[in-house]
Amino acid sequence: MSAPQFDIVFRGVRAGFDPALVKGQFASLFKLDPARVERIFKSQRVTLKNNADERLANIFVARLFAIGVLADKLPVEIIPSKAIYTEDRGEVSCESNSMHQPVDFIYGELIRRIPFEFNGTGLGYCKVWLVNLLVCLLSAGVLYPWARVRTLRYFYENTRLDGEAFSYTSNPQKIFLVQFALVIYAAALCYAFFNSLWLGLLGVVILLAAFPYYWVLRNQFQLNHSFYCDTHFQKIMNLREAYEVLLVLPLVALVTFGVAVPYIVYRIQKYRAESISIGGYEFSFSAPLKPYLALLPSLLIAECLTAFSYYYREYLPTIFWLLLLIGVWLLVFIRWRVALVNLQWGFISSKLGNFVSTWDITSYNALVTKNILLCVVTLGLYWPWAKVNNAKYKAQYLAFFANQRFRKWRRKVSKEK
């Protein structure tokens, strides 16, 4: 008896997911142009794949569910077979309806959803944090680089993908030299301000001018010491673009009173994600600008409320407008944080596969509220548990959709060990 066959039928967007973000991830995941995606999402019922066996149907449904798309696997006899029929590289229409135009799913490429895992505990990190705090206090901050490296190593080594932990191998002495140079410059800058305002301002200008260059070197340093499967990450840095993104565009944001912030954040995320590679496989970033622009109204509302509260501060109780501003900006932070993380990870892909991030506002708001309240009640002693909670949340809502190249690459790396 032949194995049962199923059709995968599109049902819509999951509740609580941003339709624009879901469409973008759908297009990125299946390599579709926006016009085709719009046709699919406007329909009440679209057959995405015909005559799939149960294993392939389950993969499709799980993959779509992870990015916020509802889809059903239905036995083929339930759906009229004349609607859509398949070829090896996708569906081909036998009707003139625009919703039944070809949908080129490369369903053989993306075969496995691999969730991230974080195995650290609040108590485990608390021990690291207490030692770091004691060392920094006793050394007046001189040994902060060692504390920083110990923290990164803890979180890297407790983060796993496909059973393999990440690792961080930086030498604290190199970080110490950079920190020492920054402290010396800061001391010289303070001395300059005490003697001459113009000399101090010149020092600030020099510091700002050097910041993009420092940021480039810092990111290269951290990636070069970040390993997965004994293979370190690499990034080709474009210094000219770094100055544009980190120096010129922020000045534009100030001049436009924040209106240009969504575009600037888009450029920063694009710059950070592109040209990173591991094992010779380079990552790309394909997010559209439109979802970033959709974040602008919340920012403008918060700015208007801030201006209103400041203007009428004499007529309002201080505690009232302070709590109002804190609450408003916290909501804006949560809205932006969830959207930007989903955009950042949801549109990063490589020849090894692609990421899918499914943060949602409700769960992240609960996490942030819990961490803030417990940190306040415990006078900051809950901080290690708060950091671990954040790391667990990131891992829980992030997955990597690996293709066959990823499996082959893992095998090759394992043989070379």
C-alpha positions, 0 to 999 in steps of 0.5 A: 500500500502506498504511503499517504500523500498530503497537500500543504494549504496556507491558512493565514498569519498566526495571532500576535505576529506582525503581518509585514514581518511574517511576509518578509520572513516568508519571502526570505525563507522560500526565496519569493519576490514580494508580489508572489508573497502578496498574492498568497497572503491575500488568499483565504486558501492557497495550496503551497505544496501538492502530494508531499509525504507525511515527513515532508508535510510535517517539515513544511508545517513546522517551518511555516509555523515558526515564522508565524504562518498557519498551514494545514496538511490535508490528505490529497483526496480532500482537495480537488487535484485540478487546483495546483499540481507540482513539479520537482521545483515547485507548483505550476498553475493549471488555472488563470487565477493569479493566486495559482501562479508558480511558487518555486519552493526549494523544499529539498534545501531546508530540511531541519529546524535546529533550535538554539539551547542555553544551559546556564543557570542563575546560580552558575552565573552568579558565582562568576558575577560575584568573583568578577565584581569583587575583582573589579572593586579590589583592582579599581576596575583595572582587571575589568577585561578579565571579568569581561572575558570570563562573562563572555566565555560563560555565555558562549560555552552554555549556548549550543546549536545542534549539540555543539557549544560556542566558545570564546578565546580572547586574551584579556591582555589585549583588551586591557591595553585598549582599555588603558589607552582609553582611560589615559585619553579620558584623563587627558580630556578632563585635564584639557577641559579644565585648562581650555574649553576649546581644547576639550571640545577638540578632544571630543571631536577627535574621540568621535572621529575615532569611534567608528574605527574603534568599533570596527576593530572591536567587532573584528576582534570579537568575531575572530575569537568567537568559535563554533565547531572549532571554526572562528567567525570572520567579517570583512569590514568596510571602514568608509561605510562604518563612518557613514553608518556610525558617525554621519547618519546619527548626526542626521537623526539629531537634525531630524529629531529622530525621524531618520532613526528607523532608516539608520537602525536598518543601515546599522543592522545591515552593516553588522550582518553582512560580510560575516562568514564562517568556514567560507560561507558568508551571511547575507541580510535581506530585510526590507526597509518598510518594517523599520519605518513602521516603528516610527509612529511609536517613537514620535508618540513617545517624543511628543509625550515627553515634550508635553510632560516637560512643558507642563511639568509645573502643573503635573505632580513630579512622580506622575510625569516621571512614571508616565515617561518611564512607562512610555519609553519602556513600551517603546523599547519593548516594541522596538526590541522585539521587532528589531531582533526578529528583523535582524535574525529573520533576514540573515541567511547563508548557503548553510541555511537561515535563521528564524526569530519569533520573539513576541511582545507579550512574552518579552514584556513579561520577561522585562517586567519580571527582571526589572521588578526583581532587580529593584526589590533585591537591590540589584542582586537578581541581576545574574538571574536576569541575564540568564533569563534573557539568554534563555529567552533568546535561545528559546525563540531563535532557530536555525533552518539548516540545509544539506550543506550544513550537515556536510560542513559539520561532518567535514569539520568533525573529521578535521578535529 
